[in-house]
Amino acid sequence: MRLTTMWFWNAVTDAVSVVLMTWRSLRDKIWAPGSTIPEPCYVLDLVLKIVFGNNKLKILEFLFEHFFSYGLFRYENKVYVIDTKCCQTVIHKSDKGGEKYLSNSPLGGSFLGSQNKSPETRRSIAAIFRKSNMEEKGLLMIKDIQKMIKIISKSRKINVNEITLKLALDIVGHVLIDLDLEALDGKQDEILECMTTILHKAYALGEIAYDSEDFVRANEVFDKLTTNILEDALSSEEARPSVNLPHLLHTSCGFDEAKDNLKLFLMAGSETTAATIPVVLHVLASRPDIQMELQTEADEFVEILRRAPGSIPPKLDSAMKEVLRVYPIAPFISRRTDSDLQLGAVHVPAGSDLRIFTWGIHRSSFMWEDSKDFKPDRFLNLQSSTNNQSYSWIPFGTGSRICIGQHMAWVELRLALTFLLHHFTFFTIPETAELQFCVDWEHAVVHPDKDVILGVKTRSP
């Protein structure tokens, strides 16, 4: 029955594609470039919703390919920019747009939600997030990773999302806040529950409304717990104010804004790891041949990383980049035009909401060979694609507002995955769902729509 259904929808999709290709060729002959931003007509939009249902990400991916020759398209009052040269223009000539969507978010008071606060706050803490500093903090990360490995070794199956969220929160505590939050010991379950309620249930899955009792309570509890963490960090005798994130935030913008920005680092600093590692391990569990190859490399590098956490296992590094190409955790970059903007042949009026559509760019058949396939060696000999200025691979954004925590994320992911693959083999079990995604459109984050549950077997390398 399932195969019949899949065949039916594949046939429908193919038929729609043929019709649209024919219509596209006619449209190209009569559409006047520069006159307006192209967008799907009512019939096309209706067909796409019949085929893809409420999966907006798949609809946008289809429209990306459909409108690729124009470099951009409009959908639901948002302009999606898909040409890499146009992306560069948008980055340099438009303003940050994310704050418009964060009115209900606990991150609305952070520099993510306020354009005016962003430059000075970012400058005050930039030194903490330098690549060299994050690599020096790698030994702290390894201690937390080893604690996680002890927990995993007691089980035959694990909820990867759950365990990696705890790991990520402990790493944020040790690396950024100089506190042992003991999330892996079960001491931060309340704050983790708040994060899950806010980011997943409300924003990504839409299971609860922003004015619901559960959302309001989660927001209030998260605010209270963040206040406690900030007070503990500021009063800690072991903290070094000159290199301590809470102290620098407090000096830069005062207690209340420091608390709002600390919420950002607690959430975003945990979210990248907890969204990426489950996807990587799911992919490797489905491809045991690739997992075995990366395990061999992990066995060679695990001691090297203990001595030099900044070392890079090349095959793992390429595989991580490929996962973030096929499944970019940040699916778009928001910008807003204060004045008229010319993107290629198209005039974009002032006040337009722009989205550089990373998900489509990373998965485009026009930009990548076998674009939907996971090819872990792709980046071994493709150094140009790791250059953000090419705008064809931008998992952490680009330009002056590139993700401030990208170096922390890379070191953390590299270390965690190397040690996990050294100690364990992961495999799919009946509880392992197919990899499907939901999107938090306000915070621009993609999540697996269900927790990744995997079987685990201890290795003896």
Secondary structure, 3 states (H helix, E strand, C coil): CHHHHHHHHHHHHHHHHHHHHHHHHHHHHHCCCCCCCCCCCHHHHHHHHHHHCCCHHHHHHHHHHHCHHHCEEEECCEEEECCHHHHHHHHHHCEECHHHHCCCCCCCCCCCCCCCCHHHHHHHHHHHHCHHHHHHCHHHHHHHHHHHHHHHCCCCEEEHHHHHHHHHHHHHHHHHHCCCCCHHHCCCHHHHHHHHHHHHHHHHCCCCCCCCHHHHHHHHHHHHHHHHHHHHHHHCCCCCHHHCHHHHHHHHHHHHHHHHHHHHHHHHHHHHHHHHHHHHHHHHHHCHHHHHHHHHHHHHHHHHHHHCCCCCCHHHHHHHHHHHHHCCCCCCEEEECCCCEEECCEEECCCCEEEECHHHHHCCCCCCCCCCCCCCCCCCCCHHHHCHHHCCCCCCCCHHHCCCCHHHHHHHHHHHHHHHHHHEEEECCCCCCCCCEEEECCCCEEEECCCCEEEEEECCC
